[in-house]
Amino acid sequence: MPKPVIWTVDDDPDVLRAVERDLRRHYGDRYRVMAADSGASALAGVEQLKLRNEPVALFLVDQRMPRMSGVEFLEKALKLFPDAKRALLTAYADTDAAIRAINQVSIDHYLMKPWDPPEERLYGIVDDLLDDWQASYHPVVEGIRVVGHRWSPTAMEIRDFLGRNFLPYQWLDVEKDEAADQLVTSSKVECSSLPLVVFPDGSFLSKPTPAMVADKLGLRTRAEQPFYDLLVVGAGPAGLAAAVYGGADGLRTLLIEREAPGGQAGRSSRIENYLGFPTGLSGFDLARRAVAQARRFGVEILAPQEVAGVKVEGPSRVIRLSDGSEVAGRAVIITTGIAFRRLEVPGLDRLQGAGVHYYAPMSEAFSYRDGDIYIIGGANSAGQAAMYFSRFARQVTMVVRGDSLSATMSQYLETQIGTTPNIAVRLNSNVVEVRGSAHCEELVIENGKAGERQTVPASALLIYAGAVPRTEWLAGVVERDSLGYIISGQHLVQREHRRPRGWTADRDPFYLETSVPGIFAVGDIRSGSVKRVASAVGEGSMAVQFVHKILAGGGAYG
Ligand SMILES: Cc1cc2nc3c(=O)[nH]c(=O)nc-3n(C[C@H](O)[C@H](O)[C@H](O)COP(=O)(O)OP(=O)(O)OC[C@H]3O[C@@H](n4cnc5c(N)ncnc54)[C@H](O)[C@@H]3O)c2cc1C
């Protein structure tokens, strides 16, 4: 925690030196004493303190300074630190000005120069001011601050990125928080260049991408080695499990994740059916624990970093990253899961991030406190979201295409939903339009069975409408089914009653192995897999056993 600051400003160098010396001697162990010889240079320093989130306890300022008087300086500085105590240093002849200033900037005191001896004429007054300040001072939140508009999709993206990467931050809404205004003033960033991300050292980025924030925070996006035993692509449950088993077994393992560890499960507010957690656990906690476990076993994690291609070079499997760099390994496990399916509904794309969210971050729940939330989808993910958001919202309404929940949702969740008073379910229904100028305000819902359309006010629309694999980057390398899922193991042989085309090993593909020896596919991305956390974790750990077999055979790629 940084020491609170006492600022002293005086254009007379002798006086400035003397005040600084006296203040340091008496308060230096508890406060940082800063000095400036003009209002302008002091203001520049004050702005820096604001950006670094360091508190100012007291301004002790000369009234009669050329260019900017003490009162003028205080008027500006107090906009950034309104709670700081303020005292004017005045000569006898300026007493009237000091008294006027009591009203103008509500100064707490004025001190007559010279104040010698300080024990009698300075410290007593400053002690009182600092005691008062301490009594109402709330220590500042340390860490990253994000300043922006509540409905800004870019701000939403940054907050989601920070949250999912386990990076604590403070959100400041420019329309509501005074501190947000102060940071915008200090950084001199135009409102049109928000969001502003302010780092603990006082530096900041305006309108950054997640990659720029990651870079600034020194998140690892480049591999340390050119070659690994095992490369794992994707850090959902399957990838995290593969990495933990690989690392635990002593394999040099690199895990590469496009967004943030946790995958789809990381979006789950409460996973209740994962073995060993009778009261459930959030996907965020599962991911956080798994990342700690992987790191403990020496796994290197690159995030955010996207894999853009894979190729075979003799016994090596080479991965191309989206920044153009390459990294090689003896085996690759692909666990890239599935990505949400985009809906084609008028108004929806325009308001995405402004009240409309695909797989909404849980942190958004507070933003919609007492609001009316609509959820599209009837599967477990939608049900979990309904349960979670119902704790904050006035009313949650699930809009479900089918005529019951039982076909798509686990029974435990259906029961919970049925007994939660502020959750309603509209069956046989679709959202056909989203309306709002700057954010979601209204929805048009169509009931296909009744042949009716209704317009309803809505604070938010959360979408859990299924997901699709994104495997274009594997085209021409590994075999995929008609939907884009990766085919593995015996399915490859059964399809054409022979080993896959181009297969080089002198054996059939291992279970979970793709049409390229040494490249495995596990979890949701694998054709025919069970789309569950436990099965993804199980497959991730199993695949490492086959990697061992390959490595024991010296590569065994034929
Ligand atoms: C909201 C929600 C709630 C759920 N609740 C439950 C539940 O309660 N119980 C249950 O059993 N299951 C639940 N599921 C399903 C479960 O989360 C998934 O089956 C599981 O996450 C699949 O794990 P995975 O590792 O195979 O894939 P994913 O979880 O999809 O992870 C894939 C990862 O790969 C990354 N990636 C993708 N492409 C690339 C690339 N090119 N380069 C680098 N990284 C890439 C993605 O960013 C992602 O992090 C839920 C799903 C959702 C969405």
The ligand as a MOL file (V3000), in Angstrom:
LIG
                    3D

  0  0  0     0  0            999 V3000
M  V30 BEGIN CTAB
M  V30 COUNTS 53 58 0 0 0
M  V30 BEGIN ATOM
M  V30 1 C -22.6000 -22.1480 -19.6820 0
M  V30 2 C -22.2450 -23.6020 -19.7300 0
M  V30 3 C -22.5250 -24.4160 -18.6530 0
M  V30 4 C -22.1750 -25.7670 -18.6770 0
M  V30 5 N -22.4450 -26.5400 -17.5930 0
M  V30 6 C -22.0770 -27.8390 -17.5530 0
M  V30 7 C -22.3010 -28.6430 -16.3960 0
M  V30 8 O -22.8760 -28.1820 -15.4200 0
M  V30 9 N -21.8570 -29.9040 -16.4130 0
M  V30 10 C -21.2070 -30.4480 -17.4750 0
M  V30 11 O -20.7970 -31.6010 -17.4030 0
M  V30 12 N -20.9810 -29.7160 -18.5980 0
M  V30 13 C -21.4090 -28.4310 -18.6650 0
M  V30 14 N -21.1970 -27.6830 -19.7990 0
M  V30 15 C -20.5020 -28.2980 -20.9360 0
M  V30 16 C -18.9910 -28.2900 -20.6870 0
M  V30 17 O -18.5930 -27.0220 -20.2340 0
M  V30 18 C -18.2190 -28.6690 -21.9350 0
M  V30 19 O -18.6050 -29.9580 -22.3200 0
M  V30 20 C -16.7220 -28.6500 -21.6770 0
M  V30 21 O -16.2910 -27.3580 -21.3110 0
M  V30 22 C -15.9280 -29.1160 -22.8960 0
M  V30 23 O -14.5670 -28.9730 -22.6110 0
M  V30 24 P -13.4590 -28.8450 -23.7600 0
M  V30 25 O -12.1810 -28.6270 -23.0660 0
M  V30 26 O -13.5740 -30.0140 -24.6730 0
M  V30 27 O -13.8590 -27.5940 -24.6400 0
M  V30 28 P -14.1270 -26.0350 -24.2340 0
M  V30 29 O -14.6090 -25.9420 -22.8390 0
M  V30 30 O -14.9830 -25.5260 -25.3340 0
M  V30 31 O -12.6910 -25.3900 -24.3120 0
M  V30 32 C -12.0270 -25.1850 -25.5380 0
M  V30 33 C -10.9650 -24.1000 -25.3490 0
M  V30 34 O -10.1620 -24.0340 -26.5240 0
M  V30 35 C -9.9040 -22.6670 -26.8310 0
M  V30 36 N -9.6130 -22.5630 -28.2700 0
M  V30 37 C -10.4700 -22.7320 -29.3030 0
M  V30 38 N -9.8240 -22.5790 -30.4720 0
M  V30 39 C -8.5390 -22.3030 -30.1840 0
M  V30 40 C -7.3770 -22.0440 -30.9770 0
M  V30 41 N -7.4300 -22.0600 -32.3100 0
M  V30 42 N -6.2140 -21.7740 -30.3400 0
M  V30 43 C -6.1420 -21.7800 -28.9790 0
M  V30 44 N -7.2090 -22.0130 -28.1890 0
M  V30 45 C -8.3880 -22.2840 -28.7800 0
M  V30 46 C -11.1920 -21.9680 -26.4450 0
M  V30 47 O -10.9700 -20.5720 -26.2320 0
M  V30 48 C -11.5600 -22.7170 -25.1650 0
M  V30 49 O -11.0040 -22.1050 -24.0190 0
M  V30 50 C -21.5580 -26.3360 -19.8090 0
M  V30 51 C -21.2820 -25.5080 -20.9260 0
M  V30 52 C -21.6380 -24.1640 -20.8870 0
M  V30 53 C -21.3420 -23.2950 -22.0840 0
M  V30 END ATOM
M  V30 BEGIN BOND
M  V30 1 1 1 2
M  V30 2 1 2 3
M  V30 3 2 2 52
M  V30 4 2 3 4
M  V30 5 1 4 5
M  V30 6 1 4 50
M  V30 7 2 5 6
M  V30 8 1 6 7
M  V30 9 1 6 13
M  V30 10 2 7 8
M  V30 11 1 7 9
M  V30 12 1 9 10
M  V30 13 2 10 11
M  V30 14 1 10 12
M  V30 15 2 12 13
M  V30 16 1 13 14
M  V30 17 1 14 15
M  V30 18 1 14 50
M  V30 19 1 15 16
M  V30 20 1 16 17
M  V30 21 1 16 18
M  V30 22 1 18 19
M  V30 23 1 18 20
M  V30 24 1 20 21
M  V30 25 1 20 22
M  V30 26 1 22 23
M  V30 27 1 23 24
M  V30 28 2 24 25
M  V30 29 1 24 26
M  V30 30 1 24 27
M  V30 31 1 27 28
M  V30 32 2 28 29
M  V30 33 1 28 30
M  V30 34 1 28 31
M  V30 35 1 31 32
M  V30 36 1 32 33
M  V30 37 1 33 34
M  V30 38 1 33 48
M  V30 39 1 34 35
M  V30 40 1 35 36
M  V30 41 1 35 46
M  V30 42 1 36 37
M  V30 43 1 36 45
M  V30 44 2 37 38
M  V30 45 1 38 39
M  V30 46 1 39 40
M  V30 47 2 39 45
M  V30 48 1 40 41
M  V30 49 2 40 42
M  V30 50 1 42 43
M  V30 51 2 43 44
M  V30 52 1 44 45
M  V30 53 1 46 47
M  V30 54 1 46 48
M  V30 55 1 48 49
M  V30 56 2 50 51
M  V30 57 1 51 52
M  V30 58 1 52 53
M  V30 END BOND
M  V30 END CTAB
M  END
